[in-house]
Amino acid sequence: MSNSKLICYTRLSPNCNKPRSHKIDTITIHHMAGNLTVEQCGEVFAPVSRQASSNYGIGSDGRIALYVDEANRSWCSSNAENDHRAVTIEVANDGGEPDWHVSDKALAALIELCADICKRNNIARLNFTGDTSGNLTMHKWFAATGCPGPYLGGKFPYIAAEVNKRLSAATSTPSKYMTYNEFEKKYLGKAVDFDGVAGVQCVDLFDQYLKDCFGITGVWCNGAKDLYNKFESYPALVKAFDRIPNTRELVVKKGDVVIWGGGSWGHVGIGNGEGDEDRFVTLEENTLGRHEPTQLVKHYFNGSGGNDGCSPVLGVLRPKSAAEPALKPLDTAIWYKRGDKDKAGEHSIFAIKQRMKALGYKLDDTGGFGGGTEAAVKDLQRKMGYKQTGVIGENFVRLVMR
């Protein structure tokens, strides 16, 4: 069982059980209740008389230390069962009571360390449930303590979400299709005759692009201009692209298929992302009608300086963005929304805002639900993976007030 390579300091404590008796499947986060360096925290855990330790410690400067090997059980949570299955982490506080704030550097290091622990111990996901049924836990659930403090405790949903982003990125299956950058790297300078007819033509590179980057084949046209003018007659294109006309505001993005309408057949190229409302650069071939191989060519929307002879630009076919997953709302019944205010003698909105301030949001000390409160509510909903409605209901109140 390995330790994290993120550590920069080691001072092993004698206060532990060797080895732990349970597979690592949990992370328990604590706070130091002081702004100790990783060296100072190591000194605290060094005496046998202390009867306490943790696997790791993080200073306010973001440095990470090892005090107990992961193979061993630390004495940290006042609960042997939890400590045998959990990697425990002590985090320094750069602020005292009542919030016990931790620095941004410490929080960032904590997220990276948690992700590293999960990856090495095959923990597929870090689940914060608000109780011991999840695998991201707090000291105060096992003992009469306020650890890890209001600020860090309020960050647990955020910590879990950020760790899971890293775990998802590390385990995601690579796409079977090329990116634009990969396509350009492979074909730049080469002559592509996709269909073996009439030599190198601009539509040959387009057909190769469809096949390699989208898995689309069989889109045959009488000329490049048909790709735009008869767009609706190509179901595969309609499914994968949006047709956008050439207006004064059009900026060609990387991967856009640019289509010209001049000449007998028109012309087609693939935008590389350079340019603005006046100019753009495309990856293309047969630029001058002489079967030229693939090259990057600068063009202007008004035709001046372009060397394809096929102006004007009709528009672009833009790859459709991957649809975002449909998110469920946190609440179906609305208790409070933007524009609401606490009634005389009531302090409900005020109390919720005060709790959200403890979670790190900058809100005023009034009982009004303004734009800042709505933005904070949406941000917390986003971090928890819910639809960003910006309204407060029963479930939201339970989330922030527990």
C-alpha positions in Angstrom: 0.0 0.0 0.0 1.6 3.2 -1.2 1.7 6.7 0.2 0.9 9.9 -1.7 3.8 11.4 -3.8 2.3 14.8 -3.1 4.0 14.9 0.3 7.0 17.2 0.9 7.7 16.4 4.6 7.6 13.1 6.6 7.6 12.6 10.4 6.2 9.2 11.3 4.3 9.1 14.5 4.4 6.1 16.9 0.7 6.6 17.6 -0.8 4.1 15.2 -1.8 0.4 14.7 0.2 -1.7 12.3 -1.3 -2.6 9.9 -4.9 -1.3 9.6 -7.5 -4.0 9.6 -9.8 -2.8 6.9 -9.4 -1.8 3.2 -9.2 1.9 2.7 -12.6 3.1 1.4 -13.1 6.4 3.3 -11.5 9.8 3.8 -12.0 11.7 7.1 -11.1 15.4 7.2 -10.1 17.2 10.4 -8.9 20.6 11.3 -5.9 21.5 13.5 -7.8 24.3 15.4 -4.6 26.3 14.9 -2.4 27.6 12.1 0.3 24.9 12.5 3.0 24.2 9.9 3.3 20.6 8.8 6.5 20.5 10.9 4.7 21.7 14.0 1.9 19.3 13.5 4.4 16.5 13.2 5.9 17.6 16.6 2.4 17.4 18.2 2.0 13.8 17.0 5.6 12.7 17.9 5.3 11.9 21.6 3.7 8.6 22.6 2.0 10.4 25.5 0.0 12.4 22.9 -2.0 9.3 21.9 -3.1 11.0 18.7 -2.0 11.2 15.0 -3.3 11.4 11.5 -2.2 9.9 8.2 -1.6 13.4 6.6 -1.4 17.0 7.4 -1.8 20.1 5.3 -0.4 23.6 6.2 -1.9 26.9 5.2 0.9 27.2 2.6 -0.5 24.1 0.8 2.4 21.8 1.8 1.4 18.2 2.6 3.1 16.0 5.3 2.9 12.3 6.1 2.6 11.3 9.8 1.2 7.7 9.5 1.7 5.4 6.5 -1.6 4.7 4.7 -1.0 1.0 5.4 -1.5 1.8 9.1 -4.4 3.0 11.2 -4.0 6.5 12.6 -5.4 7.5 16.0 -7.5 10.4 14.8 -11.3 10.1 14.8 -11.9 8.8 18.3 -13.4 5.8 16.5 -11.3 2.7 15.8 -13.7 1.3 13.2 -13.6 4.5 11.2 -9.8 5.0 11.5 -9.1 1.4 10.3 -11.0 2.1 7.0 -10.2 5.9 6.6 -7.3 7.9 5.5 -7.3 10.8 7.9 -6.2 14.4 7.1 -5.5 17.3 9.4 -5.8 20.8 7.9 -4.4 24.0 9.3 -6.6 27.0 10.1 -5.5 30.5 9.1 -8.4 31.9 11.0 -9.7 31.2 14.5 -13.2 30.9 16.0 -16.0 30.8 15.2 -15.4 29.8 11.5 -12.0 28.2 11.7 -11.2 29.3 8.2 -8.6 27.5 6.0 -6.6 29.1 3.3 -7.3 28.7 -0.4 -3.9 26.9 -0.9 -4.7 24.4 1.9 -8.2 23.7 0.4 -6.7 23.2 -3.1 -4.0 20.9 -1.7 -6.7 19.0 0.2 -8.7 18.4 -3.0 -5.6 17.1 -4.9 -4.6 14.9 -2.0 -8.2 13.4 -1.7 -8.2 12.7 -5.5 -4.8 11.1 -5.2 -5.9 8.9 -2.3 -9.0 7.8 -4.2 -7.0 6.9 -7.4 -4.4 4.8 -5.6 -7.0 3.0 -3.5 -9.5 2.4 -6.3 -12.2 4.6 -4.7 -14.4 5.3 -7.7 -16.3 8.2 -6.2 -16.2 10.4 -3.1 -19.7 10.6 -1.7 -20.7 13.2 0.9 -24.1 12.3 2.3 -24.2 14.5 5.4 -23.7 11.4 7.7 -21.6 8.3 8.1 -23.3 6.5 5.3 -21.0 8.3 2.8 -17.2 7.8 2.4 -16.3 11.5 3.1 -16.7 11.9 6.8 -16.2 14.4 9.6 -14.6 13.9 13.0 -17.6 15.4 14.8 -19.8 12.5 13.7 -17.7 10.2 15.8 -16.9 12.3 18.9 -18.1 15.3 20.9 -16.2 17.9 18.9 -16.8 20.7 16.4 -14.1 19.4 14.1 -13.6 20.2 11.2 -15.1 23.6 12.0 -17.9 25.5 10.2 -15.9 26.8 7.2 -14.2 23.5 6.2 -17.3 21.5 7.1 -19.3 23.7 4.8 -16.8 22.9 2.0 -17.4 19.2 2.0 -20.0 19.2 -0.9 -17.5 21.3 -2.9 -14.6 19.0 -2.0 -16.5 15.9 -3.1 -17.6 17.5 -6.4 -14.1 18.7 -7.3 -12.5 15.3 -6.4 -15.1 13.5 -8.5 -14.3 15.8 -11.5 -10.7 14.6 -11.3 -11.7 11.0 -10.9 -14.0 11.2 -13.8 -11.4 12.8 -16.0 -8.9 10.1 -15.1 -11.2 7.2 -15.9 -13.1 8.6 -18.9 -12.9 6.5 -22.1 -10.9 8.3 -24.9 -13.0 9.3 -27.9 -12.8 7.0 -30.9 -12.9 10.1 -33.1 -10.1 12.6 -33.7 -10.1 16.2 -32.4 -9.6 19.0 -34.9 -6.0 19.4 -33.6 -5.3 15.7 -34.3 -6.8 16.0 -37.7 -4.7 19.0 -38.7 -1.5 17.4 -37.4 -2.2 14.2 -39.5 -3.2 15.8 -42.8 -1.4 19.2 -43.0 0.8 19.1 -46.1 -0.8 15.9 -47.5 -2.9 15.5 -50.6 -6.2 13.8 -49.6 -8.1 12.1 -52.5 -10.9 10.6 -50.4 -13.1 9.3 -53.2 -10.4 8.6 -55.8 -12.3 10.7 -58.3 -11.0 13.9 -60.2 -7.9 14.1 -58.1 -7.4 16.2 -55.0 -10.6 18.3 -54.4 -11.6 20.6 -51.5 -14.5 18.3 -50.6 -12.2 15.3 -50.3 -10.6 16.9 -47.2 -14.2 17.7 -45.9 -15.2 14.0 -46.3 -12.1 12.9 -44.5 -12.9 15.3 -41.7 -16.4 13.9 -41.4 -15.2 10.4 -41.2 -12.2 10.9 -38.8 -13.8 13.4 -36.5 -17.5 12.5 -36.5 -17.8 8.9 -37.9 -19.9 10.2 -40.8 -19.6 8.7 -44.3 -21.6 8.9 -47.5 -22.1 12.6 -47.7 -21.7 13.2 -51.5 -22.4 16.5 -53.1 -22.3 18.0 -56.6 -20.2 20.9 -55.3 -19.1 22.4 -52.0 -21.8 25.1 -52.1 -24.5 22.4 -51.9 -23.3 21.5 -48.4 -24.7 24.9 -47.3 -27.5 25.5 -49.9 -28.9 22.0 -49.6 -27.9 21.4 -45.9 -31.4 20.1 -45.0 -31.1 17.3 -47.5 -28.2 15.7 -45.6 -29.6 14.1 -42.4 -26.2 13.2 -41.1 -25.0 16.8 -41.3 -28.2 18.1 -39.7 -27.7 15.8 -36.8 -24.0 16.7 -36.2 -23.9 20.4 -37.2 -25.8 23.7 -37.0 -25.9 25.9 -40.2 -24.9 29.5 -39.4 -25.2 32.2 -42.0 -22.5 34.7 -42.8 -23.4 37.9 -40.9 -21.2 40.8 -39.7 -21.0 39.1 -36.3 -19.8 35.7 -37.5 -16.5 34.5 -36.1 -15.2 31.2 -37.4 -14.4 28.8 -34.6 -12.0 25.9 -34.5 -13.7 22.9 -36.3 -16.3 25.1 -38.2 -16.8 24.0 -41.8 -16.6 27.2 -43.9 -18.4 27.2 -47.2 -18.0 29.6 -50.1 -20.6 30.0 -52.8 -18.7 31.5 -55.7 -17.6 29.9 -58.9 -19.1 26.7 -60.4 -18.7 24.5 -57.3 -17.9 26.8 -54.4 -15.2 25.9 -51.9 -15.0 24.4 -48.4 -12.4 24.5 -45.6 -12.2 23.8 -41.9 -11.6 26.7 -39.5 -8.5 26.4 -37.2 -9.8 29.0 -34.7 -7.7 32.0 -35.7 -9.4 35.2 -36.7 -12.2 37.6 -35.9 -15.1 39.3 -37.6 -12.9 40.3 -40.6 -10.6 37.3 -41.2 -10.2 33.6 -40.5 -7.8 30.7 -41.3 -8.9 27.4 -42.7 -7.3 24.0 -43.3 -8.1 23.2 -46.9 -6.8 21.8 -50.2 -7.3 22.6 -53.9 -7.1 26.2 -52.9 -6.3 27.6 -56.4 -8.0 24.7 -58.3 -4.7 23.1 -59.1 -5.0 20.1 -56.7 -2.9 21.7 -54.1 -2.3 19.6 -50.9 -3.7 20.5 -47.5 -2.5 23.8 -46.2 -3.5 26.6 -43.8 -4.8 29.6 -45.6 -5.8 33.1 -44.4 -9.1 34.5 -45.8 -11.2 37.6 -45.4 -14.9 37.7 -45.3 -15.1 40.4 -47.9 -12.9 38.5 -50.3 -10.0 40.8 -50.3 -6.7 39.0 -49.7 -8.3 35.5 -50.0 -6.9 33.4 -52.7 -9.6 30.9 -53.3 -11.5 32.8 -55.9 -14.8 31.5 -54.6 -16.2 34.5 -52.6 -18.6 35.1 -51.0 -18.7 33.0 -47.8 -22.1 31.6 -47.4 -21.7 30.6 -43.8 -20.4 27.8 -41.6 -21.5 24.4 -40.4 -20.7 24.4 -36.7 -20.3 21.1 -34.8 -23.1 20.8 -32.2 -21.9 21.0 -28.6 -22.3 17.9 -26.5 -25.6 18.3 -24.7 -25.3 18.9 -21.0 -27.0 16.3 -18.8 -30.5 17.1 -17.7 -30.1 18.2 -14.1 -32.9 17.7 -11.5 -34.0 20.6 -9.4 -33.1 20.5 -5.7 -36.6 21.7 -4.8 -40.0 21.5 -6.5 -41.8 23.8 -4.0 -40.4 27.4 -3.7 -40.1 28.9 -0.3 -38.0 32.0 -1.2 -37.0 33.6 -4.5 -35.3 36.8 -5.7 -37.3 39.8 -4.5 -38.6 38.2 -1.3 -37.9 39.8 2.1 -38.3 38.6 5.6 -41.5 39.9 7.2 -41.4 41.9 10.4 -40.3 39.7 13.3 -39.1 36.9 11.0 -35.5 36.1 10.2 -35.7 33.1 7.8 -33.9 34.5 4.8 -31.4 36.3 7.1 -30.6 33.0 8.8 -30.0 31.2 5.6 -27.8 33.9 4.3 -25.8 33.9 7.5 -25.2 30.1 7.1 -24.2 30.6 3.5 -21.7 33.2 4.6 -20.2 30.6 6.9 -19.9 28.4 3.7 -17.7 31.1 2.1 -20.3 33.2 0.2 -20.1 37.0 0.5 -23.6 38.2 1.4 -25.0 41.2 3.3 -26.6 41.1 6.7 -30.1 41.8 5.6 -33.3 39.7 5.3 -33.6 40.5 1.6 -33.2 38.0 -1.3 -31.4 40.0 -3.9 -29.2 39.3 -7.0 -26.2 38.4 -4.9 -28.1 35.8 -2.9 -29.6 34.3 -6.0 -26.1 34.0 -7.5 -24.8 32.3 -4.4 -27.8 29.9 -4.3 -27.2 29.0 -8.0 -23.5 28.4 -7.3 -24.1 26.0 -4.4 -26.7 24.2 -6.5 -24.2 23.9 -9.3 -21.5 22.5 -7.0 -24.0 19.9 -5.7 -24.9 18.8 -9.2 -28.4 20.2 -9.2 -30.3 22.5 -11.7 -29.4 26.1 -11.1 -32.8 27.5 -10.3 -31.6 30.1 -7.8 -34.6 29.5 -5.5 -34.7 28.2 -2.0 -36.9 25.3 -0.9 -37.1 22.7 1.9 -34.2 20.6 0.5 -31.9 23.6 0.0 -32.6 24.7 3.6 -31.8 21.2 4.9 -28.6 21.3 2.8 -27.2 24.5 4.2 -28.6 24.5 7.7 -27.7 21.0 8.9 
